[in-house]
């Protein structure tokens, strides 16, 4: 209700003493107090009733009003029973702080005002709730395509004063009603949503992040699978900044209805991806089947209006390959990896609201393959032919790993694993076959590493890193033990630092001066340590072969 409505009710016996310009303020509750500082009990929007027992001197009025104004109360109503008339110093203080002031006739009890306000506010909230439900029904009947998730989130904010966001499994913000969440908060919420979903508990899930409480409502799109693992890595969810634990059933039902609206939008977007999935499947079939450059080029030019609408020339491309492995093997891995790549790359590969419309992902057997356009060319190569503007940054393995590892590790639990490989950017159809092989090999390198989420990039394929993961474990242990165990034993007995010294020496390319400077040692001390390493291992660090053996042993250890 509005403050203005209080004046229109004669039974309340209120007279306005100041603040006529502020009478459209909303009243969300009522509080009676005679404390000098009631701020700890104020949440904002209250009509404060006071008998003025807190006032000892005229100076007290400004302190009291300043506290109320800072707390965001709607107005102040002072009783005349104690002092017969409202003091001028209180009137002036309310005027200074732009706080509406009412005088309460001594014949009117504060309890009557409280009962009236509570009744009115409760009734209006019930009416608001019914109105919201009706508006959502209208949205449901027309479909959310006209406004997307933001249209529904705007209603939650305006009608129920709820801040809410639609987030993906990786924490990508799909809708947010004008209040963006920090990336760490989004990632934490996504991880909490997946961890809760793996327990099969019904939502909403309540979680605290950075001192705030959020309630998470799963969004179920399509039929889904009977096994939660088939969708947990790609589901959307609704995050509401509120504790839903004490909500009435009506409000919980309303939020469940909102998730149904969002699920309709999710289904709509999935349907729109069908064309891009088909294009990706055709292109990757040509690449794997040895199609000629001319045929590949024609197919890419045909796909360009769908994947990169409104641009001229030919974009550069990257390929990403991903695989999701679940223990037992009963969950199909290909579709899960496909949906996950679409969610991840929608926020990474293309800027703007249409980022999700520029990713084409296919799946074959147990892996997903994404064709990612770079519409400005490759880094350092300048714009692509026929294009202008700065070249966009390509996808990097480290960036993808940082995005995926936090939230998805909790969704994978103890029985899942995600491995991803990223190719270099290529600028012609002839390069796609090599890019696909790069992405495949990089994914195999990632698969050879420990961890629930592993990502490798093309840059790792041009070095020893490509070979080391495929060395059998027994060979790896024997090789490293023969070279490094004598040094480790010596370090334990003498509390020396031969292993760190060896690492620094190799990292400095055998330069005595640079290595001594890095370790803050005298050169003679460094020479003594290197000599001790050579004596213990029977190797000569002046020889390239022995340097290489030590380098590989340290990398494999």
N, C-alpha and C positions, 0 to 999 in steps of 0.2 A: 504494500500500500504506500501511498505518498503522504508526506507531511500535511499537504493541503487538505486531505480528507479529514484530518483531526479537527480542523477548524469548522468544518461543515457539520459536525456532530454536536448538537447543543448539549446533550447529556454529559459530555466530558467537561464542560465548563472551562475551556481553554481560551486564553486571550493572547494574541500575538504581540510580543514586545519588540521584536526585531528579527530581521532576516527574511523579509518577504520575498526577496529574489531567489531564495534557496528552498522554497516550499515544494519544489518538484523532486526533492531527494526521496529515495526509497527507504522505507522503514522495514527492516528485516527482523526486528525483535524489540524487547523492552527490558530495561534494567532499573531497579530502584537502589540508590546508594547515597550514603552520607560520608563515605570515605574521602579523605583529602586527595588520595591518588587511587582511583579505581581501575587504572589502565590494565592491570593483569587480568581483569574479568571482562574486558571489552574485546569484541571481535570485529567491530565496525558495523554501521548500519542501524545501531540501536537508538531508540528514544530513551534518554536517560531522565529518570524522575528523581528529584532530590528535595529534601526538606530544609536544606541549607545549614544543617548542624555542623558542617565542616568549616563554616565561615566564622573566623574570629575577628579579622580586621579586613578593611577594604582591599588590602594587597592580596588577600587570599583568592579573590575572585579571578584575577588574571591567571594565577597558577592553575586553578581548577579547570578553567575553560581551555587553557592551552593544552592540558593533558587530554581533554575530551576531543578537541579538534585534531590532535595528532593521532588519536585512535580511530578517527574516521566515523564518529557517531553521526546520526542523522540530525538530531536536535536535542535541546535541553528543555525540560519542563520543571519549573521551580514552584513549590507550594507556598502559599501565602499564610498558612496557619501559624508559622513560627514567628515571622517578623511583620505580619499584616500587609506589607508591601514589598515588592521585589527591589532590593537595593540598586541604586543607580550604577554603582561600580560593577555589578554583575551585568547590567544592560550594556554598559560601555565595553566591557571585556568581550562579550558575545559579538558585538558589532565589529571589534578589532579582528576577531578570529573568524568572522563570517559564519557564526554558528546560530541557527535559528533558536529563538528563546520564547517560551510560552510561560504564562502565569497560570497556575492551577488554583481555582477557587477553593477556599478553605472548606467548603461544604462537600467537595468531591474527594473521595478516597482514592489513593494511588492504586489500590487493588482493583477498583472499577476500570481505571484507565488500562491497567495491565491486562485484565481479562478481555477488554474490547480489542486491544491491539493484537493480542495473541490469537483471538478468534478470527480477526480479519486476515492476518498474515497466513494462518493455517489454511483458511478457506481459499485465499488467492493462490497459494502454492498448489493446492489440489486442483484448482482450475487450470493453472499453468501446466501441470502435468498432463491433464486431459487434453489440453490444446497441443502440447508437444506430441503426444501419441497420435492425435489426428493429423497433424502436419507430417509426421513420419509415415503414416499410412498413405497420405497423398503422394509423398515422395516414392514410396514403394510401388504404388500403382503406376506411376509414370516412369519409374526406373531412375537410378541415380546418375545416369549418363549425362544428364543436363548439368550437374554440378559436381559430380565426383564425391569422394569422401568428405571434402571440405564443406560441402553444403550441409551434410548431417552434423559435422563437428561444430559448425556455426550455430546450429540450433541448440546443441548441448550447452554452448557457451552463453547464448543470449537468453535461453529459457530456464536453464537449470544452474547457471553459473558454474559449469564444470569445464575445466580445461582438459582437452583430450587430444590424442594423436593416434594415427594409424601407422604402424611400423611393420617393417618386414623382419624376417628371421635374422638378418644381419644388422638390424637397427636402422635401416634406411627409412627416412621419413616420407611416407606416401601421402599423408595429409596431416595438417597441423593447426588450422584455424588461426594462423597469425602469431603463434607463440613457439618458435623453434626451440627444441631441446638440445642441449650440448651433446656432442658426439659420445663422450664417455657415459653419459646417462642413458642414451639410446642403446648403446652396446650392452650395458648392464641389464637393462630391462629386457632386451632380446634374449640374453643368456638365461635370465630368471624365467622367462616365458617358456623356453625350451626345456629347462630342467623340470619345471612343474608339469609340462605336457607329458614328459616321459614317465611320470608317476601315474598317469591316467586319472588324476583328480579332476573333478569338474571345476570350471572357472566360476567366478573370477579368482585370480591368484593375487594375493596382496604381498607387496614387497617394498622395503624401505631403501631409498637411494639418496645419498647426500642430504640426509635429514628430512626428506619428504616421503610421504606414503603414496604409492601408486597401486591401482587395481587393474589387473590385466585380464581382458576378455578375449578368448580365442576367436578367430574368424575362420569359420569352416566353409570353404568354397568347394563346389562340386560334390561328387559322391565321395571322393577321397578313398583311402584304403582302410581295411580293417586294422592293419598294423600301424600304430602311430608313427613308426619310423619311416613310413613311406611319405610322410608329409611334414614331419617336425622341422626339417631343415629349410622349408620354403613357405611355411604358413605365415599369414599376416596375423596381427593382433591389435586390439584396441587398448591403449594405455590411458587411464583416467587418473588425474592427480586428485585422488580422494581415497578414503578408506571405506570400501563397500561392505565391511563386516557388519555395520549397524544399519544398513539400508533396508527400507521396507521392501516387501515382495514386488510392489508395483514398480518401484524404481529399477530393481534388478531386471524385471521383465522388459522394461523400456530399453535398458542397455543391451539386453539380448536381442531385442528388435533392431537396434542400431547395428549390431554385428551382422544381422541377416542382410541389412541394406548394403553393408560394406562387402559382404560375400557376393552379392549380386554384381557389384562393381568388379570384384576380383574375377568372377566368371566371365564378365564381359571382356576384360583385358586378356584373359587366357584364350578366349575365342579369337580375339584379334591377333594373337600370336600364331595362330594356326598357319597363316600364309607365310610368315617368316620362317616357321619351322619347316614347312615344305620346301621353301627355297633353299634353306640351309642343307636339307637332306639331299636335294638334287645336286647342289654344288659339291658337297663332300663325296657323293657317289662318283661324280666325274673325277675328282682329285684322286680318290683311292683306286678308281678303275683305270687310271692312265689316260684320261681324256686329253686331247690336244689343247695347246695354248689358245688357238682361235676359238674353239668351242667353249673353253672356260671363260675367255674374255667376253663372248657373246652372252653367256649365262650371267656373268657379273653385271654387265651393262643392263640386262633385263631386270636384275634385282635392285639396281641402284635407286630407281624411283621409290621403291618400298623402304629400303634401308637408309638411304641418304636423300630424302626428298628435298628438292629445291636447290641442289648444288650442281655445279657444272664440273666437267672433267671426271677423272677417275680417282677415287679415294685410295689411300693405302689401307692395308688390311693387317690384322693380327688374328691368330688362332689360339684359342684356349681349350685345353682338354682336361676334363675332370672325371673322377671316379669316386663313388661312394661305396665302401665295403661294409657290410653288416655281418656280424657273426651268424653262422647258420646258413646264410645264403638264401633264406626264404623270401626276402624282401627284394623286389626288382630294383637294381641299382641304376639302370639307365634313366628312367623317367624322373627319379629323385634328383639325380645329378643335373638333368636338363632344367628342371624347375629351379634348382638352386642357382645355376649359372645365370639364368634369366634374371633372377632377383639381384644377384651380386653385380652383374655387369650393367644393369640398368642404371645404377648409381655411380659407376666408375668410368664407363667408356665414353659416354656422351653427356654433354651438359644440357641443362634445361629440362622442362617438364616432359619432353618427348624422348628422354633417354631410353626408356624401356622399348620404344618403337624402332630402335636402330640396332637391336641385337637379334641375330638369327642363330638359334641353337637347335642342333639335331642330336639324336642319340642313336647309337648303333650298339646293340647287345648291352654291355654293361658300362659304357662310357658315354659322356656327353661331349660334343664338339661345338664350340661357339665361333662364329665368324663376326669379327668386331671391326667396323669401319673406322678409319681415322680420316676425317674429312679435310684435314689441312695438310696431310703429308706426314712423313716421318721426321723425327727430331733431327735437326742439323741438315736436313736435305732441302729445306725451303718448301714453299707451297707445291702441292701437286699440280700437274699440268691443267691449265684452265681455271685454277683456283687462286684466290688471294687471301691474305691474312696470315697470322702466325700459325705455325704447325702445332697441333695439340700434342700434349704429352701422351705417349703410349702407356699401356698397362705395364706395371712393374711387379715382379713376383713378391718383393718385400712388402709393397703396399697392399697387395691382395692378402698376403699372410696376416698382416696387422689387422685388416678388416675382418677376416674370417675366424682367426684363432680364438678371440675372446668369447663371442656368443656361441659359435658352433661347437666348441669343445664340450659345452654342457649338454647340447642336444645330441651329440654323438655318444655321450656316456662312456661306458666301459666296453661296448660291443660294436662301435662304429668307427670308421676312419674315412677321412677325405683327403685325396691327393690331387694336386692341380699342376699342370704344366703350361707355360706361357711361351709363345714363339716371339721372334723378332718381327718388326713391321716389314711388310713387303709391298712393293709398289706396282707389281704387274701380276697377271694371271699365272705366268710361268713360275712365280715364287711361291704360289700357294702349296704346291706339293712339298716343297722343302719346309715351309712353315708348319705344315701338319706334322711332318716327321719330327721337327724340332719340338713341337708341343708334346708329342707322344713320348719322345725320349726324356724331355724334362719331367714329365709326370712320373716316368719310371724312376728317375733320380729321386724325386720327392718320395715315392713309395718305399725306397730303400732306407729312408731316414726314420728315426723314432719319432713318435708323437701322433696325436689324434688328427691334427690338421697340418699338412705339409704342402708347400708350394715351391716350385723350382722354375727358373727362367732360362731362356735360351743362352744367356751369357755364361752359364755354368757348363755348357756343353763343349766349350772350346778349351777345356783344361782338364787336369787330372781328376777334378771333382766328378766328371762323368764316369770315370773308371772305378774310383774307390768304393762306391756303394755296392759294387758287384763282386768285390773280393770276398770269398767265403770266410765265414767267421773264424774257423780254425786257423786258416792261413793268416788272417789279420792278427790274431792273438799271438801266434808264433813269431811273426815278423816283428811286431812291436816289442814283445817280451825280450827277444834276443838283443835288440838295440837299446831299449830304454830301461829295462829292469835293473841292470847294474847301476845306472845313474840314480834311479829312485831309491834303491837300497842305500847308496852312499849318502844321498840327501837326508834320509831318515836317521842314519847313524851319526852324521856330523852336523846336522842342521844347516847344511849348505844349500846352495841354489844353483846346482848344475843344470837342471831341466830348464828353469827360466832363462839362464844364461845362454843355453843352446838355442832356445826359441828366439831370443833377441839377436843373437849372432847371425842366424839364418835370415831373419827378417831384415837385417841391415846389409844383406848380400856379402857377408864376410868382411865388412869394413871394421877394422879394429877401433879406429877413432870414433866413428858414429856409434858403435855398440857400447863402447866405454862411456861415452857421453850420455846415452840413453839410460844406462844402468847406474850412472853416477859412481863409476869405478875408475881407478887408475888403470892405464893400459897394461901395466905389468900384472896387476891383479887379474885382469881379463885373460891375459896370456896364460897365467897359471891355471885358471879354471878350464880353459879350452884344452890345455895339455892334459889335465886330469881326465877330462871326458875321453880324449883319444886313448889314454892308457887303460881306462876301464873297459872300453869297447873294442879296442884293437883297430879303430878306424882312423883315417887321416882327413881332417876337415879342410885340408888344402886341395883335396881331390873332389872334382865335381860329382863323381858317382857316389861318394860317401856323403856329401852334402845332400844329394837327392834322396838317399835312403833315410837319413835322419828326418828330412822334411816330410816324407811320406809317412814315416812311423809316427811323427807327432800329429799329423792330420788324421791318422786312423786310430789313434789312442783315445 
